[in-house]
Amino acid sequence: MIIGLTGGIGSGKTAAANRFATAHGIHVVDADEKSRVVVQPGKPALQHIVDRFGDAILLEDGSLNRAALREQVFAAPAERQWLEQLLHPLIRDEIITDLKSASSPYALLVSPLLVESGQNALTKRVIVVDVPEAVQLSRTVQRDAVPEAQVRAIMQAQAQREERLRHAHDVLTNGSDLAALHAQVDALHQRYLQLLETQS
Ligand code: ATP
């Protein structure tokens, strides 16, 4: 059984996933990490990107300048679509390979774009980490030491809170402290074990 976990920037996906992993030994696959793996130097996708956008898309050490790429596709839907068509299947393959290595009773797929990318097709249930926007903003500003306007722009570009919640089977409410989040994760874990039991 694969459970998807999603939420907006700074909502607490990592904090929740860490609890599943450390307290319950659940195998966690991070889609963000996979999206970096597929464009590492030497990977074919990086060469395709250079062929399309030129050498200026690389940093001096030959790795992808992700900020420059983001800028290139931000206001160019056709370029963004090209990039997504290149990367999404590769990321999906990496995710599946990793998920196959899981030995825990179920595995967790953490992805900020779980629904938007179609990765939720791999999952039996979807957890949404939900947090009031003001809390999301202040935690992210503090964590990343970036201007508020920058975080607001990212939040605007991501799925809206209500839209995300529409896809949730389970919700983790993360407006309070970490202990409160952990208690909810622990309860969900027990529920998933029960679900597995009734299925078998
Ligand atoms: P991103 O999508 O940007 O990677 P995320 O959804 O993984 O973010 P986290 O990194 O888990 O979010 O949380 C954002 C910040 O808020 C982190 O600094 C984290 O330590 C902090 N945080 C998360 N949950 C809580 C909480 N309940 N109480 C206090 N701080 C929290």
py3Dmol code that shows the C-alpha trace and the ligand (Angstrom):
import py3Dmol

protein = """\
ATOM      1  CA  MET A   1       0.000   0.000   0.000  1.00  0.00           C
ATOM      2  CA  ILE A   2       1.345   3.417  -0.992  1.00  0.00           C
ATOM      3  CA  ILE A   3       0.100   6.526   0.767  1.00  0.00           C
ATOM      4  CA  GLY A   4       0.643   9.941  -0.821  1.00  0.00           C
ATOM      5  CA  LEU A   5       1.471  12.933   1.357  1.00  0.00           C
ATOM      6  CA  THR A   6       1.134  16.435  -0.008  1.00  0.00           C
ATOM      7  CA  GLY A   7       0.691  20.033   1.071  1.00  0.00           C
ATOM      8  CA  GLY A   8       1.828  23.518   0.144  1.00  0.00           C
ATOM      9  CA  ILE A   9       5.287  24.993   0.684  1.00  0.00           C
ATOM     10  CA  GLY A  10       6.260  24.937   4.338  1.00  0.00           C
ATOM     11  CA  SER A  11       3.070  23.136   5.371  1.00  0.00           C
ATOM     12  CA  GLY A  12       5.000  20.453   7.277  1.00  0.00           C
ATOM     13  CA  LYS A  13       5.301  17.567   4.803  1.00  0.00           C
ATOM     14  CA  THR A  14       8.864  16.823   5.873  1.00  0.00           C
ATOM     15  CA  ALA A  15       7.997  17.125   9.557  1.00  0.00           C
ATOM     16  CA  ALA A  16       5.089  14.682   9.121  1.00  0.00           C
ATOM     17  CA  ALA A  17       7.070  12.246   6.953  1.00  0.00           C
ATOM     18  CA  ASN A  18       9.924  12.239   9.466  1.00  0.00           C
ATOM     19  CA  ARG A  19       7.502  11.139  12.154  1.00  0.00           C
ATOM     20  CA  PHE A  20       6.187   8.256  10.011  1.00  0.00           C
ATOM     21  CA  ALA A  21       9.799   7.209   9.372  1.00  0.00           C
ATOM     22  CA  THR A  22      11.423   7.618  12.770  1.00  0.00           C
ATOM     23  CA  ALA A  23       8.557   6.569  15.065  1.00  0.00           C
ATOM     24  CA  HIS A  24       7.058   3.845  12.860  1.00  0.00           C
ATOM     25  CA  GLY A  25       9.811   2.756  10.451  1.00  0.00           C
ATOM     26  CA  ILE A  26       7.802   3.686   7.379  1.00  0.00           C
ATOM     27  CA  HIS A  27       9.708   3.861   4.099  1.00  0.00           C
ATOM     28  CA  VAL A  28       9.516   7.409   2.724  1.00  0.00           C
ATOM     29  CA  VAL A  29      10.082   8.352  -0.900  1.00  0.00           C
ATOM     30  CA  ASP A  30      10.603  12.050  -1.605  1.00  0.00           C
ATOM     31  CA  ALA A  31       9.459  13.121  -5.080  1.00  0.00           C
ATOM     32  CA  ASP A  32      11.404  16.395  -4.790  1.00  0.00           C
ATOM     33  CA  GLU A  33      14.621  14.470  -4.286  1.00  0.00           C
ATOM     34  CA  LYS A  34      13.841  12.319  -7.348  1.00  0.00           C
ATOM     35  CA  SER A  35      13.241  15.441  -9.417  1.00  0.00           C
ATOM     36  CA  ARG A  36      16.814  16.473  -8.609  1.00  0.00           C
ATOM     37  CA  VAL A  37      18.268  13.028  -9.297  1.00  0.00           C
ATOM     38  CA  VAL A  38      16.939  12.860 -12.871  1.00  0.00           C
ATOM     39  CA  VAL A  39      18.739  16.060 -13.900  1.00  0.00           C
ATOM     40  CA  GLN A  40      22.088  15.298 -12.286  1.00  0.00           C
ATOM     41  CA  PRO A  41      25.193  15.747 -14.478  1.00  0.00           C
ATOM     42  CA  GLY A  42      25.622  12.763 -16.768  1.00  0.00           C
ATOM     43  CA  LYS A  43      21.879  12.022 -16.896  1.00  0.00           C
ATOM     44  CA  PRO A  44      20.337  12.226 -20.379  1.00  0.00           C
ATOM     45  CA  ALA A  45      17.636  14.674 -19.230  1.00  0.00           C
ATOM     46  CA  LEU A  46      20.238  17.311 -18.417  1.00  0.00           C
ATOM     47  CA  GLN A  47      21.637  17.139 -21.953  1.00  0.00           C
ATOM     48  CA  HIS A  48      18.112  17.508 -23.396  1.00  0.00           C
ATOM     49  CA  ILE A  49      17.590  20.607 -21.274  1.00  0.00           C
ATOM     50  CA  VAL A  50      20.904  22.104 -22.379  1.00  0.00           C
ATOM     51  CA  ASP A  51      20.043  21.358 -26.019  1.00  0.00           C
ATOM     52  CA  ARG A  52      16.811  23.299 -25.612  1.00  0.00           C
ATOM     53  CA  PHE A  53      17.805  26.202 -23.378  1.00  0.00           C
ATOM     54  CA  GLY A  54      21.545  26.532 -23.999  1.00  0.00           C
ATOM     55  CA  ASP A  55      24.615  26.376 -21.780  1.00  0.00           C
ATOM     56  CA  ALA A  56      23.383  29.359 -19.763  1.00  0.00           C
ATOM     57  CA  ILE A  57      21.118  26.905 -17.956  1.00  0.00           C
ATOM     58  CA  LEU A  58      24.160  25.326 -16.285  1.00  0.00           C
ATOM     59  CA  LEU A  59      26.130  26.441 -13.265  1.00  0.00           C
ATOM     60  CA  GLU A  60      29.906  26.635 -13.489  1.00  0.00           C
ATOM     61  CA  ASP A  61      30.324  23.131 -12.085  1.00  0.00           C
ATOM     62  CA  GLY A  62      28.142  21.698 -14.875  1.00  0.00           C
ATOM     63  CA  SER A  63      25.093  21.090 -12.702  1.00  0.00           C
ATOM     64  CA  LEU A  64      21.655  22.448 -13.522  1.00  0.00           C
ATOM     65  CA  ASN A  65      20.912  26.023 -12.540  1.00  0.00           C
ATOM     66  CA  ARG A  66      17.428  25.308 -11.270  1.00  0.00           C
ATOM     67  CA  ALA A  67      16.627  28.961 -10.602  1.00  0.00           C
ATOM     68  CA  ALA A  68      17.532  29.877 -14.198  1.00  0.00           C
ATOM     69  CA  LEU A  69      15.415  27.034 -15.542  1.00  0.00           C
ATOM     70  CA  ARG A  70      12.480  28.072 -13.378  1.00  0.00           C
ATOM     71  CA  GLU A  71      12.791  31.569 -14.804  1.00  0.00           C
ATOM     72  CA  GLN A  72      12.821  30.241 -18.376  1.00  0.00           C
ATOM     73  CA  VAL A  73       9.621  28.246 -17.962  1.00  0.00           C
ATOM     74  CA  PHE A  74       7.767  30.443 -15.481  1.00  0.00           C
ATOM     75  CA  ALA A  75       6.014  32.620 -18.053  1.00  0.00           C
ATOM     76  CA  ALA A  76       6.276  30.207 -20.992  1.00  0.00           C
ATOM     77  CA  PRO A  77       3.586  27.500 -20.797  1.00  0.00           C
ATOM     78  CA  ALA A  78       4.837  25.644 -23.891  1.00  0.00           C
ATOM     79  CA  GLU A  79       8.356  25.401 -22.462  1.00  0.00           C
ATOM     80  CA  ARG A  80       7.002  24.311 -19.128  1.00  0.00           C
ATOM     81  CA  GLN A  81       4.936  21.609 -20.822  1.00  0.00           C
ATOM     82  CA  TRP A  82       7.983  20.420 -22.757  1.00  0.00           C
ATOM     83  CA  LEU A  83       9.960  20.197 -19.536  1.00  0.00           C
ATOM     84  CA  GLU A  84       7.193  18.366 -17.679  1.00  0.00           C
ATOM     85  CA  GLN A  85       6.811  15.857 -20.504  1.00  0.00           C
ATOM     86  CA  LEU A  86      10.531  15.186 -20.314  1.00  0.00           C
ATOM     87  CA  LEU A  87      10.849  14.948 -16.538  1.00  0.00           C
ATOM     88  CA  HIS A  88       7.593  13.515 -15.187  1.00  0.00           C
ATOM     89  CA  PRO A  89       8.026   9.996 -16.625  1.00  0.00           C
ATOM     90  CA  LEU A  90      11.649   9.912 -15.429  1.00  0.00           C
ATOM     91  CA  ILE A  91      10.704  11.060 -11.940  1.00  0.00           C
ATOM     92  CA  ARG A  92       7.899   8.505 -11.873  1.00  0.00           C
ATOM     93  CA  ASP A  93      10.331   5.704 -12.785  1.00  0.00           C
ATOM     94  CA  GLU A  94      12.712   6.762  -9.997  1.00  0.00           C
ATOM     95  CA  ILE A  95       9.815   6.857  -7.528  1.00  0.00           C
ATOM     96  CA  ILE A  96       8.574   3.408  -8.529  1.00  0.00           C
ATOM     97  CA  THR A  97      12.047   1.870  -8.262  1.00  0.00           C
ATOM     98  CA  ASP A  98      12.465   3.310  -4.772  1.00  0.00           C
ATOM     99  CA  LEU A  99       8.963   2.292  -3.652  1.00  0.00           C
ATOM    100  CA  LYS A 100       9.672  -1.273  -4.754  1.00  0.00           C
ATOM    101  CA  SER A 101      12.538  -1.449  -2.254  1.00  0.00           C
ATOM    102  CA  ALA A 102      10.212  -0.692   0.688  1.00  0.00           C
ATOM    103  CA  SER A 103       9.965  -3.340   3.374  1.00  0.00           C
ATOM    104  CA  SER A 104       7.674  -1.454   5.779  1.00  0.00           C
ATOM    105  CA  PRO A 105       3.947  -2.407   5.944  1.00  0.00           C
ATOM    106  CA  TYR A 106       3.138   0.526   3.685  1.00  0.00           C
ATOM    107  CA  ALA A 107       5.206   3.284   2.077  1.00  0.00           C
ATOM    108  CA  LEU A 108       4.816   7.040   1.934  1.00  0.00           C
ATOM    109  CA  LEU A 109       5.248   9.109  -1.219  1.00  0.00           C
ATOM    110  CA  VAL A 110       5.890  12.741  -0.288  1.00  0.00           C
ATOM    111  CA  SER A 111       5.272  15.186  -3.108  1.00  0.00           C
ATOM    112  CA  PRO A 112       4.302  18.856  -3.218  1.00  0.00           C
ATOM    113  CA  LEU A 113       2.776  18.169  -6.657  1.00  0.00           C
ATOM    114  CA  LEU A 114       1.238  14.788  -5.899  1.00  0.00           C
ATOM    115  CA  VAL A 115      -2.076  15.564  -7.577  1.00  0.00           C
ATOM    116  CA  GLU A 116      -0.902  18.070 -10.180  1.00  0.00           C
ATOM    117  CA  SER A 117       1.735  15.666 -11.528  1.00  0.00           C
ATOM    118  CA  GLY A 118      -0.576  12.652 -11.527  1.00  0.00           C
ATOM    119  CA  GLN A 119       1.675  10.845  -9.040  1.00  0.00           C
ATOM    120  CA  ASN A 120      -1.449  10.193  -6.957  1.00  0.00           C
ATOM    121  CA  ALA A 121      -2.252   7.461  -9.497  1.00  0.00           C
ATOM    122  CA  LEU A 122       0.383   5.452  -7.631  1.00  0.00           C
ATOM    123  CA  THR A 123      -1.241   5.935  -4.234  1.00  0.00           C
ATOM    124  CA  LYS A 124      -4.128   4.274  -2.453  1.00  0.00           C
ATOM    125  CA  ARG A 125      -4.834   7.256  -0.220  1.00  0.00           C
ATOM    126  CA  VAL A 126      -3.809  10.905  -0.086  1.00  0.00           C
ATOM    127  CA  ILE A 127      -2.854  12.750   3.083  1.00  0.00           C
ATOM    128  CA  VAL A 128      -2.956  16.536   2.916  1.00  0.00           C
ATOM    129  CA  VAL A 129      -0.992  18.520   5.476  1.00  0.00           C
ATOM    130  CA  ASP A 130      -3.187  21.527   6.066  1.00  0.00           C
ATOM    131  CA  VAL A 131      -2.093  24.715   7.751  1.00  0.00           C
ATOM    132  CA  PRO A 132      -3.512  28.246   7.947  1.00  0.00           C
ATOM    133  CA  GLU A 133      -1.871  30.388   5.281  1.00  0.00           C
ATOM    134  CA  ALA A 134      -0.465  32.878   7.802  1.00  0.00           C
ATOM    135  CA  VAL A 135       1.341  30.074   9.652  1.00  0.00           C
ATOM    136  CA  GLN A 136       2.587  28.559   6.386  1.00  0.00           C
ATOM    137  CA  LEU A 137       3.984  31.953   5.393  1.00  0.00           C
ATOM    138  CA  SER A 138       5.741  32.706   8.663  1.00  0.00           C
ATOM    139  CA  ARG A 139       7.279  29.220   9.031  1.00  0.00           C
ATOM    140  CA  THR A 140       8.601  29.247   5.476  1.00  0.00           C
ATOM    141  CA  VAL A 141      10.021  32.772   5.774  1.00  0.00           C
ATOM    142  CA  GLN A 142      11.774  31.743   8.948  1.00  0.00           C
ATOM    143  CA  ARG A 143      13.069  28.413   7.580  1.00  0.00           C
ATOM    144  CA  ASP A 144      14.334  29.754   4.244  1.00  0.00           C
ATOM    145  CA  ALA A 145      15.261  33.289   5.350  1.00  0.00           C
ATOM    146  CA  VAL A 146      13.605  34.699   2.232  1.00  0.00           C
ATOM    147  CA  PRO A 147      11.336  37.719   1.704  1.00  0.00           C
ATOM    148  CA  GLU A 148       7.652  37.243   2.425  1.00  0.00           C
ATOM    149  CA  ALA A 149       6.740  38.322  -1.120  1.00  0.00           C
ATOM    150  CA  GLN A 150       8.742  35.435  -2.567  1.00  0.00           C
ATOM    151  CA  VAL A 151       6.890  32.874  -0.451  1.00  0.00           C
ATOM    152  CA  ARG A 152       3.559  34.493  -1.294  1.00  0.00           C
ATOM    153  CA  ALA A 153       4.348  34.179  -5.024  1.00  0.00           C
ATOM    154  CA  ILE A 154       5.118  30.457  -4.630  1.00  0.00           C
ATOM    155  CA  MET A 155       1.953  29.936  -2.602  1.00  0.00           C
ATOM    156  CA  GLN A 156      -0.031  31.687  -5.328  1.00  0.00           C
ATOM    157  CA  ALA A 157       1.416  29.425  -8.019  1.00  0.00           C
ATOM    158  CA  GLN A 158       0.656  26.249  -6.055  1.00  0.00           C
ATOM    159  CA  ALA A 159      -2.753  24.645  -5.806  1.00  0.00           C
ATOM    160  CA  GLN A 160      -5.042  26.534  -3.487  1.00  0.00           C
ATOM    161  CA  ARG A 161      -5.816  25.155  -0.069  1.00  0.00           C
ATOM    162  CA  GLU A 162      -9.436  24.176  -0.844  1.00  0.00           C
ATOM    163  CA  GLU A 163      -8.441  22.540  -4.123  1.00  0.00           C
ATOM    164  CA  ARG A 164      -5.811  20.444  -2.378  1.00  0.00           C
ATOM    165  CA  LEU A 165      -8.204  19.418   0.384  1.00  0.00           C
ATOM    166  CA  ARG A 166     -10.671  18.161  -2.223  1.00  0.00           C
ATOM    167  CA  HIS A 167      -8.270  15.296  -2.934  1.00  0.00           C
ATOM    168  CA  ALA A 168      -7.613  14.375   0.691  1.00  0.00           C
ATOM    169  CA  HIS A 169      -8.630  11.057   2.193  1.00  0.00           C
ATOM    170  CA  ASP A 170      -6.870  12.062   5.409  1.00  0.00           C
ATOM    171  CA  VAL A 171      -5.895  15.497   6.727  1.00  0.00           C
ATOM    172  CA  LEU A 172      -3.080  16.381   9.117  1.00  0.00           C
ATOM    173  CA  THR A 173      -3.769  19.749  10.677  1.00  0.00           C
ATOM    174  CA  ASN A 174      -0.466  21.452  11.385  1.00  0.00           C
ATOM    175  CA  GLY A 175      -1.396  24.828  12.846  1.00  0.00           C
ATOM    176  CA  SER A 176      -0.237  23.916  16.343  1.00  0.00           C
ATOM    177  CA  ASP A 177       3.040  22.511  17.732  1.00  0.00           C
ATOM    178  CA  LEU A 178       5.037  19.481  16.587  1.00  0.00           C
ATOM    179  CA  ALA A 179       3.696  17.308  19.400  1.00  0.00           C
ATOM    180  CA  ALA A 180       0.186  17.831  18.041  1.00  0.00           C
ATOM    181  CA  LEU A 181       1.336  16.884  14.542  1.00  0.00           C
ATOM    182  CA  HIS A 182       3.096  13.772  15.828  1.00  0.00           C
ATOM    183  CA  ALA A 183      -0.019  12.634  17.703  1.00  0.00           C
ATOM    184  CA  GLN A 184      -2.051  12.880  14.495  1.00  0.00           C
ATOM    185  CA  VAL A 185       0.596  10.958  12.541  1.00  0.00           C
ATOM    186  CA  ASP A 186       0.649   8.235  15.186  1.00  0.00           C
ATOM    187  CA  ALA A 187      -3.128   7.878  14.991  1.00  0.00           C
ATOM    188  CA  LEU A 188      -3.068   7.732  11.184  1.00  0.00           C
ATOM    189  CA  HIS A 189      -0.371   5.079  11.306  1.00  0.00           C
ATOM    190  CA  GLN A 190      -2.577   2.900  13.497  1.00  0.00           C
ATOM    191  CA  ARG A 191      -5.442   3.419  11.078  1.00  0.00           C
ATOM    192  CA  TYR A 192      -3.348   2.332   8.134  1.00  0.00           C
ATOM    193  CA  LEU A 193      -2.225  -0.800   9.953  1.00  0.00           C
ATOM    194  CA  GLN A 194      -5.885  -1.590  10.623  1.00  0.00           C
ATOM    195  CA  LEU A 195      -6.753  -0.945   6.996  1.00  0.00           C
ATOM    196  CA  LEU A 196      -4.033  -3.350   5.920  1.00  0.00           C
ATOM    197  CA  GLU A 197      -5.328  -5.951   8.294  1.00  0.00           C
ATOM    198  CA  THR A 198      -8.885  -5.758   7.003  1.00  0.00           C
ATOM    199  CA  GLN A 199      -7.567  -5.981   3.448  1.00  0.00           C
ATOM    200  CA  SER A 200      -5.589  -9.140   3.952  1.00  0.00           C
TER     201      SER A 200
END
"""
ligand_1 = """\
31
ATP
P 8.556 22.363 1.556
O 7.428 21.995 0.664
O 8.913 23.782 1.386
O 9.724 21.436 1.469
P 7.428 21.142 3.960
O 5.978 21.014 3.661
O 8.265 19.910 3.881
O 8.051 22.297 3.101
P 8.537 21.470 6.619
O 9.922 21.738 6.124
O 8.238 20.156 7.228
O 7.496 21.763 5.436
O 8.061 22.606 7.629
C 8.330 23.989 7.362
C 9.018 24.627 8.546
O 8.113 24.683 9.630
C 10.236 23.839 9.042
O 11.196 24.740 9.500
C 9.658 23.011 10.176
O 10.635 22.688 11.141
C 8.605 23.947 10.744
N 7.450 23.242 11.312
C 6.697 22.282 10.719
N 5.683 21.894 11.516
C 5.781 22.639 12.644
C 5.020 22.717 13.864
N 3.923 21.966 14.062
N 5.424 23.586 14.799
C 6.510 24.359 14.593
N 7.270 24.346 13.477
C 6.918 23.499 12.509
"""
view = py3Dmol.view(width=600, height=400)
view.addModel(protein, "pdb")
view.setStyle({"model": 0}, {"cartoon": {"style": "trace"}})
view.addModel(ligand_1, "xyz")
view.setStyle({"model": 1}, {"stick": {}})
view.zoomTo()
view.show()
